[in-house]
Amino acid sequence: MKINWGTGIVLAFIGFIGFILYFVIRMSTDDSANHDLVTEEYYKKELSYQQDIDASKTAKEMNANLKVEKTAEGLVIAFPERFDPKKISGTVSLYRPSNKHLDTDFPISLSNTHLLIPDNRLVDGRWDISISWEYESNSFLHKEKLVY
C-alpha cells in the first residue's frame, strides 16, 4: 500500500492527538500530581482584595513598616516602636506553596514590639508571610516572601 501526502498528514494529526490525550489522562489520574488551589475559598478571597490594597497603602502612608528576620530562636517580626504593643491585634499567616498542610495562622498578642515564631514550627524552604494587623482602628497589611 502506498501512502500519499494526504494520508501522512492525517496519520500525523492522529499521532499528535493520541500523544496529547495520553499525557492529559496520565496527569489527571496520577495521584502524585497535586492539583490544589492556592486557597480553598479562592473566589471569596478575591472579593476582599481591595481591602488588602487599602491596608497596604495605609501601612506605607503611616510608615508602619515591619521587619521580618530569621534568628537562631525562630522568625522575629518587629513592629514599629512608636506603637503601643498592647493595642496591636491581628494575625500572622504563613503559607507554604509546596505543602498546604504546613500553612499556619498565628494570632498577634504582644507584650513588647517583637513577635517570635519558634524555629520548631517552620520547615526550611520558601514561605509567603502575610501579617494583617490593626492599631487604633487602622488596618495594616505586610506581605513578604522569604526563604527560611
Secondary structure, 3 states (H helix, E strand, C coil): CCCCHHHHHHHHHHHHHHHHHHHHHHHHHCCCCCCCCCCCCHHHHHHCHHHHHHHHHHHHHCCCCCEEEECCCEEEEECCCCCCHHHEEEEEEEECCCCHHHCEEEEECCCCCEEEEEHHHCCCCEEEEEEEEEECCEEEEEEEEEEC
